[in-house]
Structure formats: structure tokens, C-alpha cells
Amino acid sequence: GPDPFVAGGGEVPVPYTAPPAQGGKFSTPRDQLEPGQWVGYSRRQVCFIVAKSLIGSKTIGYDNGLVRFMHKPVGGPTGCTPAAGDFGRAWWGLLAACAVDPTLASGAQGPLLLAAKAMEEPSMEEVRAAGDAASLMSASLRVCFYDDGEADPNLLANMRVPQAACRQPTTGMPGADFMSGGLPGQATQDISASFLGGYIYGNVCDLGGGQDERLMVYYPEVSALTFFLSEAGPDGVYGPPQLRQPAWILGARRLRIGIDGTCRHEHVFELDPNVPMTSDLVDVQVQGTSFKISGSKPFLAFMSENQGFLGWPENAAALGLARRNKEPRQRDVDPASKHSFEKQVRAWYRAVALTSYAAEMQPVLKAVVSSVGVGPWGAGLWWGDSQLGFLASWIGHAIAAMTWGQSLPLDYYLYSAFTENPGNQCMVHSSANCQACMQHCTTSAAGNDHAFWLPGTAFRQPGNSDPCATTSADCGQAGLEEVVQAFAQQKASSLWDTVEAALRNAQGTPISSTVFDLLFPGGAMAGR
């Protein structure tokens, strides 16, 4: 088809105002978007960029990360390349979809894709003040117990994610969750590193790694923009060339089937015959011009602020405790610490608050995003406490949702064996449900080693291939339902204060109670 960049003489426009990284220490920016900036490309333009990159074409004067990633050998000069592996299959699949896309017929540009970066983080005082005005009810919390060995089918029955996005997996096939899709406008929350895509540059050619890495294969338009929008380098000096978080990618779609939060069905890895071409298009206005944009799967990537809290290399004993939610440093509430609980609340607020994004992007986000789906944010491969991860998400989301001027449900997914830190999220359950969840983790994970990435020191015993974090012995008394019942009518700041006070009061004593149990002092679930 015709060159979609002909209006610019065949040159591909990229934002160019971002300064060199770390105050000029390096010659390139981290990526091309400064905080609060955004950029848009048409679907045809993204297809064109991918096609040209696959055959090795480069952008003159801009050493974009996409072509570098595609053709960078892994493990030495003779190693595999992503273009020849599963990533290549994903991108060629995108081109196959482009070839039959009716929105691209006769050289049409097709729908819009947008990448939008959040503004600089707000002060802690600003977030806490906003928490004073926000009710936890504003989070519109909904839950999905996804393949978690659910012992009680009536648990929080009036707060469930709609079935379209909460359908259990079957033998050999995933169901519907926040990663596979099913609910129009439900955003997929990517538990990212400081850059989208995780640690894949120069390291992988095929499916593997954590949630962040795997999503890049199933959402090829996301991975294309993630790498194209950075020229960080040169390799070996600075990088990787990947878009930094927090960031939205709007208009991208999941093109293959096989992914869900368990990642154990990825052997399917087939093009989805029902990839939406026109059925999911939403009308939006950007700077006074009308566009159509895919609304099937908004993509929101941001990290929790606890990476590296165990130090490096991670001590095996500390890692074992962390997987059981019993590492004291998980319960950090020191305002001077970069890993403390308040930093997790702010990270969620900053990424989700509508006011974190440029004025031009705010009406687009409101038109496209209907809810935010999340798994064990904060408690994946950063090894945080799954109960604290939920609490930070709930508090941060309640505050952030107030900025949208419309409902923005938090869709929380609970797994027995999420692809990152399997089994740890079971401890969000109360005692009986937690025990059932732990047992289901061991059963469902057996024979599915491909679904998880864990360092050797993360296993419970050397030589034991069971990836599950712990056993039912670490289950607490209080669970999600008790916490929701006790605090849902309160202000976000009230729960925030209660959590921090409970953690401070328990400091200096051996950890024998869960965080949830600490929230109920003097009651049947009290004790340390």
C-alpha cells in the first residue's frame, strides 16, 4: 500500500524535546516522551513501522529501539533474534491482520493509536490531602476469583467482575481475565519495570519471563510503540531503548489467544480469529480533529515502588520470607524510605489519576477506558506483600477515581498461581479460602514450569519444583471480604492511616500475623 508517511516526505515523525538522560550524563534521552507528553500514529503507520523494521530498515538520524530489539542476537553474535522467534511471529501476525483490515483499505490510515506518559509524581502531601476527600466506595471495587480454588461461590457475590471478563479457564484453554480481555474498555494493568516490556532487550527471543515480558508478545502494537519510542543507548553504555512508565498505550489490541494471568495455556499462541477490526472502534477528538480508536483493550503500564527492597543479590532466606509475606522490610512505613507503603499508594494514584495526563488526553481516556483490571500488583517478582499490594491499589484507586468525573471500577483479580510469585496471592483470602487456594496452586502448577519465571532461590526447598510460595500454614484469619466489609464506607485516608499505624505498632516483633489480621486488634482475628 501507499507510504503512510508521505505527507512528511517519507520521514517518520517522533517527539524530539526530551533532554539527554540524567542531566546530560548520557547522549540520548530515556525515551522520546517527556512527562505529560503524548504522541499518536495511525494503525497503518504502526503496521508500516513494524514491516520496515522486520526487514531491517532503520530511521535516519534516530536509532530507534524497535529495529535494534528485533535484530539483536541473544547470547552472542550467533544467537537467536526476536524477529525470528515468538516476537517475530507476533509482529508478522500483526501484519497479517493489517493486510485484511477494512479500515486500511485503499490506503486509508485507519484508527488512531496513542502513547501518553504521566506527569511528574505529585507530592505526598497532595495525595494524602486528596485521600481525605475520597471515599473507598469511589474505587467501585469488583473482584474476580480466577482459577483460585474458590471454596465459597458466594464470596463477595455482589462485587464480582462481569462474567465477560471473569470466566474460568478450561482444559487447555484460558478463560477471560484482565490480560485476555472480554470486557470492552477494561484496561490491562501491566506490572512493569521502570520501562515497559521488562528485561527483554537483548535477553529473549520467545515467550517467557514475567507478566510484563509476556504481554509484549500478545500485544504487538504495544511492543512496537514501546521500543520505537526510545533510542536510549548506545548498547552497553545506556538503555534499554524502551518507553518509561507510567504510560498508557491506547488503541492497541490483543492479537493472539493463549494468555491469561496463569500463563499456562501459552502453547496455543494462535492468531485470534475474532481480532476486532471495526467492532470496537470509539469516536474521539484530539486537538479538534475526529478520530476512531480501538477501545477493546486499553493498556496501562506502571511499576510498584518496591523493586530492590531486599537488596541485590537477593538473599535466599529473605526471599523465602517475602514469598510468605513475612519479611519485615515488606512492611516499611518510614516516610524517608523509597520503598514504604505510602510510595506504593502514590505510585498507583499517579498512574491512574486522569489529571496525571495532558489535557488533550483526558477526554480520550474517559471515552475509551471503562475500568482498570489488575492482578497481584506490588507482589509479583518484586516480592512485596500481596495484602499490602491490594490495600495500596484500593486506596490509590479510590483517590485517583475521583479525578475522572465518572465511574472507574477497580477490577481486582485473585489467582492461585499467577505467573509471577505463584501462590503468594492466596494469602489475600481468609483462612479456609486461602487453604483451598494454596492446594489449588500446587495442583494447577504441576507440570507447567513454562508458566513461571522464578530464580532458584525462590523455591521453598532446593530441588522441589513446586513453584507455589508457601503452604496453608501461612494463611491468616482475615481475608479480602472482612477488610472490604470493615472499611468500604470509610475515607481512603482512614484506611491508609490504619494500615500504617498497624504496621508501626507491630514493628520489632516477630511476624506471626498477616497484615489483614493486624487491622483488627482486640477482635477474634487479633494477635501478632
C-alpha positions, 0 to 999 in steps of 0.5 A: 500500500501507499507510504503512510508517511508521505505527507512528511516526505517519507520521514517518520515523525517522533517527539524530539524535546526530551533532554539527554538522560540524567542531566546530560550524563548520557547522549540520548534521552530515556525515551522520546516522551517527556512527562505529560507528553503524548504522541499518536500514529495511525494503525497503518503507520504502526503496521508500516513501522513494524514491516520496515523494521522486520526487514531491517530498515532503520530511521535516519538520524534516530536509532530507534529501539524497535529495529535494534530489539528485533535484530539483536542476537541473544547470547552472542553474535550467533544467537537467536533474534526476536524477529525470528522467534515468538516476537517475530511471529507476533509482529508478522501476525500483526501484519497479517491482520493489517493486510485484511483490515477494512479500515486500511483499505485503499490506503486509508490510515485507519484508527488512531493509536496513542502513547501518553506518559504521566506527569511528574509524581505529585507530592505526598502531601497532595495525595494524602490531602486528596485521600481525605476527600475520597471515599473507598466506595469511589474505587467501585471495587469488583473482584474476580476469583480466577482459577483460585480454588474458590471454596465459597461461590458466594464470596463477595457475590455482589462485587464480582467482575462481569462474567465477560471478563471473569470466566474460568479457564478450561482444559487447555484453554484460558478463560477471560481475565484482565490480560485476555480481555472480554470486557470492552474498555477494561484496561490491562494493568501491566506490572512493569519495570521502570520501562515497559516490556521488562528485561527483554532487550537483548535477553529473549527471543520467545515467550517467557519471563514475567507478566510484563515480558509476556504481554509484549508478545500478545500485544504487538502494537504495544511492543512496537510503540514501546521500543520505537519510542526510545533510542536510549543507548548506545548498547552497553553504555545506556538503555534499554531503548524502551518507553518509561512508565507510567504510560498508557498505550491506547488503541492497541489490541490483543492479537493472539489467544493463549494468555491469561494471568496463569500463563499456562495455556501459552502453547496455543499462541494462535492468531485470534480469529475474532481480532476486532477490526471495526467492532470496537472502534470509539469516536474521539477528538484530539486537538479538534480533529475526529478520530476512531480508536480501538477501545477493546483493550486499553493498556496501562503500564506502571511499576510498584515502588518496591523493586530492590527492597531486599537488596541485590543479590537477593538473599535466599532466606529473605526471599523465602520470607517475602514469598510468605509475606513475612519479611519485615522490610515488606512492611516499611512505613518510614516516610524517608524510605523509597520503598514504604507503603505510602510510595506504593499508594502514590505510585498507583494514584499517579498512574491512574489519576486522569489529571496525571495526563495532558489535557488533550488526553483526558477526554480520550481516556474517559471515552475509551477506558471503562475500568482498570483490571489488575492482578497481584500488583506490588507482589509479583517478582518484586516480592512485596506483600500481596495484602499490602499490594491490594490495600495500596491499589484500593486506596490509590484507586479510590483517590485517583477515581475521583479525578475522572468525573465518572465511574472507574471500577477497580477490577481486582483479580485473585489467582492461585498461581499467577505467573509471577510469585505463584501462590503468594496471592492466596494469602489475600483470602481468609483462612479456609479460602486461602487453604483451598487456594494454596492446594489449588496452586500446587495442583494447577502448577504441576507440570507447567514450569513454562508458566513461571519465571522464578530464580532458584532461590525462590523455591521453598526447598532446593530441588522441589519444583513446586513453584507455589510460595508457601503452604496453608500454614501461612494463611491468616484469619482475615481475608479480602471480604472482612477488610472490604466489609470493615472499611468500604464506607470509610475515607481512603485516608482512614484506611491508609492511616490504619494500615500504617499505624498497624504496621508501626505498632507491630514493628520489632516483633516477630511476624506471626500475623498477616497484615489483614489480621493486624487491622483488627486488634482486640477482635477474634482475628487479633494477635501478632 
